[in-house]
């Protein structure tokens, strides 16, 4: 990691795999770990999180940085990524 306190790691497939996410065999732009799916919407150039919760109709959580994913992962599952 870079020693710049203002550095934010941008999400990429490589970053997700390094954090333990597995690439979905059916959808190449979807990565899964525990109950969290992260997928890339090419049409919008954005990463979206789905926690497979019971919140149907809720607005998708759009993220760009690893720290955002870590915060959501901790909030939803109660453990560190």
Order of alpha helices (4+ residues) and beta strands (2+ residues): alpha-beta-beta-beta-beta-beta-alpha
